[in-house]
Amino acid sequence: MRTLSKTLAIFWLFAGLACVDETPRWTGTVSDSAGVTIVSNTRAGLWGPGQEWTLEEELRIGVAEGDPLYQFGDIQGIGVDSGDRIFVFDGLAQHMKAYSPEGVHVLTIGKRGEGPGEFRAGAGPMIGPGDTILAWDRSNRFVRFGPDGSAAGGIRTDPRQGVPVSFKASTSGLLAERIRLRVDGAPTGEDAIVLLGTDGRVADTLRIFRSEDLPNRAFYQLFAPRQPWDVTSDTVLLMGLRDEYRIESYRRGRLTRVVRKAVDPRMVTEEDKEAVNNALRAFLSTPETPPEMIEQAIRRYDYSGPLPVFESVVAGPENTFWVQHFQAPSEYVGEGPGSFDPRRHFGAPAWDLFDSEGRFLGIVTMPRDFTPRAFRGTKIYGVSYDENDVPYVVRLGILGDLSSTP
């Protein structure tokens, strides 16, 4: 009897071990403060083995030499319409090229100039409802095109009321703009995030907030706190605070959720300063520029304060949001084209993913020297550079179960 009891005990012990639930358990906390949900994440992600999302390159558009229809000078923006056509704004040529989902050139839109359908210093594109194409020209106007590329007029803006800072196009085609507000031409010290109609005019205001500290005439604070932002498909405004790991969600102008994640702060090192200074010297050096003028320009940069804890935040598929790790300038040294370039670097290949409730899922790694510009469904469209610094348009596919999160 003792032998039988012992055998049964061992059996149930191993049976119990075999039935242990290996599903990862979220280790963060959720609290409420004055109607705002506070989600505090640890460093542990919710994904278990086999649940991670990965990325796969599906398409690459561009050539270093050859057909000019596939050459790019300075890719300033990428937009994707409802038919998955890819629109690329080339800041050097001041026009847009459109490509089929297979990467075949189908259309070239706009040209340098100041007339209808022309750009003096344009940026874009943003694809709005009905596949209306909207681009911003820094001569204080929006330039519009129909889905077929035909010029559809422009909208003049009044710089006395506000100066555009940045633009976004949500996954549902909503157009959003960040404006530095002015009254009769004078700065108010406030910024606004607004939604735009297809005519380029303000349709709704999502948030008004104090402007970040602006560079003064004496110094430019390279690592000053910034507030990256994006808008989800259902017009939730995501705003990040980079001096702490904090992502805020606003719905109809009201703060509804704060997401935090545990991180270790890092200070600016002498190696970081040296990497930036060397990059600035290379960027500013011309046969006509005296060396002392370059050094004077470099001395205007202020490196005080800690490094940001992340770089950017974007709205992703299935109501997820993605937070890009910050990469210190010294970490680019010796990485081919990744010798530090202050015009496009600071973002690391690693991105933290959070579900719609703000729970940390895990990390997805993008290709090195790839900058995402548009998320559409399970696709990520961005810019990549080869070893000769030639830009390409790249489409990545997200692999994994996007229908649900743990």
C-alpha positions in Angstrom: 0.0 0.0 0.0 2.8 2.4 0.8 4.4 1.6 -2.5 1.2 2.3 -4.3 0.6 5.5 -2.5 4.2 6.6 -3.2 3.8 5.7 -6.9 0.5 7.7 -7.1 2.1 10.7 -5.4 5.0 10.7 -7.8 2.5 10.4 -10.7 0.4 13.3 -9.6 3.5 15.4 -8.9 4.8 14.9 -12.5 1.3 15.3 -13.9 0.9 18.6 -12.1 4.3 19.8 -13.4 3.3 18.9 -16.9 0.1 21.0 -16.5 1.8 24.1 -15.3 0.7 27.1 -17.4 3.7 28.4 -19.1 1.9 31.4 -20.6 3.8 34.5 -19.6 2.2 36.7 -16.9 2.3 40.4 -17.2 4.3 41.8 -14.3 3.3 45.4 -14.5 0.7 47.3 -12.6 -2.4 49.3 -13.4 -3.8 52.1 -11.3 -6.2 55.0 -11.6 -5.6 58.6 -10.8 -8.4 61.2 -11.2 -9.9 59.2 -14.1 -6.5 58.6 -15.8 -5.3 55.0 -16.2 -1.7 54.6 -15.2 0.1 51.5 -16.7 3.5 50.8 -15.2 5.6 48.2 -17.1 8.6 46.3 -15.9 11.4 45.3 -18.3 9.7 41.9 -18.8 7.6 41.6 -21.9 4.3 39.7 -22.2 5.3 37.7 -25.3 6.2 34.0 -24.7 8.3 31.8 -27.0 7.0 31.8 -30.5 4.7 34.8 -29.9 7.2 37.5 -31.0 6.6 39.5 -34.1 9.4 39.6 -36.6 10.0 41.6 -39.8 10.8 40.5 -43.3 11.8 42.7 -46.2 9.3 42.4 -49.0 10.2 45.2 -51.4 13.0 47.5 -52.2 12.7 50.4 -54.7 15.7 52.4 -55.9 18.9 52.2 -57.8 22.3 53.8 -57.3 22.8 54.2 -61.0 20.5 53.7 -64.0 16.9 54.6 -64.6 16.2 58.0 -63.1 12.6 56.9 -62.4 14.0 54.7 -59.6 16.7 57.1 -58.3 16.1 59.2 -55.2 18.0 62.3 -54.0 16.5 63.1 -50.6 13.5 61.0 -49.5 11.5 63.3 -47.2 8.3 61.4 -46.9 6.4 58.3 -47.9 2.6 57.9 -48.2 0.5 54.8 -49.1 -3.0 55.1 -50.6 -5.9 52.7 -50.3 -4.7 50.7 -53.3 -1.2 50.3 -51.7 0.4 52.6 -54.2 3.6 54.1 -52.7 4.1 57.8 -53.0 7.7 59.1 -52.4 8.5 62.8 -52.0 12.0 63.7 -53.2 13.2 66.9 -51.6 16.1 67.3 -54.0 13.9 67.1 -57.1 10.9 68.6 -55.5 8.4 66.1 -56.9 6.6 62.9 -55.9 7.0 59.5 -57.6 4.3 56.9 -57.3 4.9 53.1 -57.5 2.7 50.1 -57.7 2.6 47.6 -54.8 5.1 45.6 -56.8 7.5 48.6 -57.0 6.9 49.6 -60.6 6.9 53.4 -61.4 3.4 54.6 -62.4 3.3 58.3 -61.9 5.4 61.4 -61.3 3.6 64.4 -59.6 4.6 68.0 -59.3 7.8 69.9 -60.0 9.9 72.8 -58.7 8.1 76.1 -58.9 5.4 78.2 -57.3 2.4 77.5 -59.5 -0.4 75.0 -59.2 1.1 71.5 -58.5 4.5 73.0 -58.0 6.9 73.2 -55.0 9.4 75.7 -53.9 10.4 73.8 -50.7 8.0 71.0 -50.3 7.5 68.1 -47.9 5.1 65.2 -47.8 3.2 63.4 -49.0 0.1 62.8 -46.8 -2.6 60.6 -48.2 -6.0 61.6 -46.9 -9.6 60.3 -47.3 -10.5 59.5 -50.9 -6.8 59.1 -51.6 -6.4 62.9 -51.8 -2.7 63.7 -51.8 -1.6 66.6 -49.7 1.9 68.1 -49.5 3.2 71.0 -47.5 5.2 73.7 -49.3 7.3 75.9 -47.0 6.1 78.9 -48.9 3.1 78.7 -46.5 0.7 76.7 -48.5 -0.7 73.2 -49.0 -0.5 71.7 -52.5 -3.3 69.2 -53.3 -3.5 66.5 -56.0 -6.3 64.1 -57.0 -5.7 60.3 -56.9 -4.7 60.4 -60.5 -2.0 63.0 -59.8 -3.8 65.9 -61.2 -3.3 69.3 -59.5 -6.3 70.1 -57.3 -5.4 73.6 -56.1 -3.6 74.9 -53.1 -4.5 76.4 -49.7 -2.6 79.4 -48.4 -1.9 79.5 -44.7 -1.4 82.5 -42.5 2.0 82.3 -40.6 0.8 84.9 -38.2 -1.6 82.3 -36.8 0.8 79.5 -36.5 3.9 77.8 -38.0 3.8 74.1 -39.0 6.3 72.0 -37.1 5.5 68.4 -38.3 2.8 66.4 -40.0 1.4 62.9 -39.7 -0.9 60.7 -41.7 -2.7 58.1 -39.5 -3.3 54.5 -40.6 -6.9 55.4 -41.5 -5.8 58.3 -43.7 -6.4 61.1 -41.2 -4.1 64.0 -41.5 -2.6 65.7 -38.4 -0.4 68.6 -37.9 1.6 70.1 -35.1 1.5 73.9 -35.1 3.5 76.5 -33.2 0.8 78.9 -32.3 1.1 82.7 -32.9 -1.1 85.7 -32.3 -0.6 88.5 -34.9 2.8 86.9 -35.7 4.1 86.7 -32.1 4.7 83.3 -30.5 2.3 82.4 -27.7 4.6 79.7 -26.2 2.1 77.0 -27.0 1.8 74.3 -29.6 -1.3 72.5 -30.9 -2.0 69.1 -32.5 -4.8 69.4 -35.0 -6.6 67.3 -37.5 -6.8 68.6 -41.1 -9.5 68.2 -43.7 -8.7 67.3 -47.3 -8.7 71.0 -48.0 -5.8 71.5 -45.6 -7.8 73.5 -43.1 -8.1 72.7 -39.4 -11.0 70.4 -38.7 -10.4 69.6 -35.0 -7.9 70.4 -32.2 -6.6 67.3 -30.3 -4.5 69.1 -27.8 -2.9 72.5 -26.9 0.2 72.4 -24.8 3.3 74.4 -23.8 5.9 74.5 -26.5 9.2 72.8 -25.8 12.1 75.0 -25.0 13.3 76.5 -28.2 17.0 76.8 -29.2 18.2 80.3 -28.4 20.8 82.3 -30.3 23.6 81.2 -28.1 23.1 77.4 -27.9 21.3 74.5 -29.4 20.6 71.8 -26.8 21.0 68.6 -28.8 19.5 66.3 -26.2 16.8 68.6 -24.9 13.5 66.9 -24.0 11.3 66.5 -27.0 7.7 65.3 -27.4 7.3 62.9 -30.3 3.7 62.2 -31.3 1.4 60.2 -33.5 -2.3 59.8 -34.1 -4.1 56.4 -34.1 -6.7 55.3 -36.6 -9.5 56.3 -34.1 -7.9 59.8 -33.5 -6.3 59.0 -30.1 -3.3 61.3 -29.8 -0.1 59.6 -28.5 2.6 61.9 -27.0 5.9 60.8 -25.5 8.0 62.5 -22.9 11.6 61.5 -23.6 13.3 62.6 -20.4 11.3 59.8 -18.7 9.7 56.8 -20.3 6.2 58.1 -20.4 3.6 57.8 -23.2 0.4 59.8 -22.8 -2.9 59.0 -24.6 -5.4 61.8 -25.3 -9.0 61.4 -26.5 -10.9 64.5 -27.5 -8.3 66.6 -25.7 -8.5 64.7 -22.4 -5.7 62.7 -20.9 -7.0 59.1 -20.5 -3.9 56.9 -20.1 -0.3 57.1 -19.1 2.1 54.3 -20.0 5.5 53.9 -18.3 8.3 51.4 -18.6 11.3 50.8 -16.3 14.6 52.0 -17.9 18.1 52.9 -16.8 19.0 56.6 -17.5 22.2 57.3 -19.3 24.4 60.4 -19.3 26.1 62.0 -22.3 29.7 60.8 -22.5 32.8 62.4 -24.0 32.6 59.8 -26.7 29.1 61.0 -27.6 30.3 64.6 -27.8 33.2 63.6 -30.0 31.0 61.6 -32.4 28.7 64.6 -32.8 31.5 67.1 -33.3 33.2 65.0 -35.9 30.0 64.5 -37.8 29.3 68.2 -37.7 32.8 69.0 -39.0 32.3 66.6 -41.9 28.9 68.0 -42.6 29.9 71.7 -42.5 33.3 71.4 -44.2 33.6 73.0 -47.6 36.5 74.5 -49.4 35.0 77.9 -48.9 34.3 77.5 -45.2 37.0 78.7 -42.8 37.8 76.1 -40.1 37.3 78.7 -37.4 33.8 79.3 -38.6 33.1 75.6 -38.3 34.4 75.4 -34.8 32.4 78.4 -33.8 29.2 76.7 -35.0 30.1 73.5 -33.1 30.5 75.5 -29.9 26.9 76.6 -30.1 25.8 73.0 -29.3 25.0 72.2 -25.7 25.3 68.6 -24.6 24.2 69.0 -21.0 21.7 66.7 -19.4 21.0 63.0 -19.7 20.4 61.2 -23.0 16.7 60.7 -23.9 15.3 57.3 -22.8 13.6 56.8 -26.2 13.5 58.4 -29.7 10.0 58.2 -31.2 6.5 56.8 -30.8 4.3 55.6 -33.6 0.8 54.0 -33.9 1.0 50.5 -35.2 -1.4 47.7 -36.4 -4.1 46.2 -34.1 -4.1 49.3 -31.9 -0.5 48.7 -30.8 2.0 51.5 -30.5 5.8 51.3 -31.0 8.5 53.1 -29.1 11.9 53.4 -30.7 15.0 53.0 -28.5 17.4 55.9 -28.4 20.9 55.1 -29.7 23.8 57.3 -28.4 26.0 58.9 -31.1 29.1 57.0 -29.9 27.3 53.7 -30.7 27.3 54.4 -34.4 31.1 54.6 -34.8 32.5 52.0 -37.1 29.1 50.8 -38.5 29.6 51.5 -42.2 27.3 54.3 -43.3 26.4 54.5 -39.6 29.3 56.8 -38.8 27.0 59.2 -37.0 24.9 61.5 -39.1 22.9 64.0 -37.0 20.4 64.5 -39.8 18.9 61.0 -39.4 20.5 59.1 -36.6 19.6 58.8 -32.9 17.0 56.0 -33.4 18.1 52.5 -32.6 16.9 49.4 -34.5 15.1 48.1 -31.4 11.5 49.1 -30.8 9.3 48.4 -27.8 5.8 47.2 -28.6 2.8 47.8 -26.4 -0.8 46.5 -26.8 -3.9 48.7 -26.8 -4.0 48.7 -23.0 -0.4 49.9 -22.7 1.1 46.5 -21.7 4.7 45.9 -22.9 4.7 43.0 -25.3 8.4 42.7 -26.3 11.0 44.1 -28.7 11.0 44.0 -32.5 14.2 44.8 -34.3 14.2 46.7 -37.5 17.0 46.6 -40.1 19.9 48.8 -39.2 19.9 52.2 -40.9 16.2 51.9 -41.7 13.8 54.7 -40.8 10.0 53.9 -40.8 7.8 56.5 -42.4 4.4 54.8 -42.7 2.6 51.9 -41.0 -0.2 50.4 -43.0 -1.8 47.2 -41.8 0.9 44.5 -41.6 3.3 46.6 -43.6 6.0 49.1 -42.7 7.3 51.5 -45.3 10.5 53.4 -44.7 13.9 54.6 -46.0 17.1 52.6 -46.0 20.6 53.5 -47.0 23.4 51.4 -48.6 27.1 51.6 -47.9 27.4 54.5 -50.2 24.6 56.5 -48.5 22.2 55.9 -51.5 18.6 56.0 -50.3 16.0 53.3 -51.0 12.3 52.8 -50.3 11.8 49.6 -48.4 8.6 47.7 -47.4 8.8 45.3 -44.5 6.1 42.7 -43.6 5.2 42.0 -40.0 5.2 38.3 -39.3 3.3 37.0 -36.3 -0.3 36.7 -35.0 -1.6 40.2 -35.3 -5.2 39.2 -34.7 -4.8 39.2 -30.9 -2.3 40.0 -28.2 -1.6 37.8 -25.1 
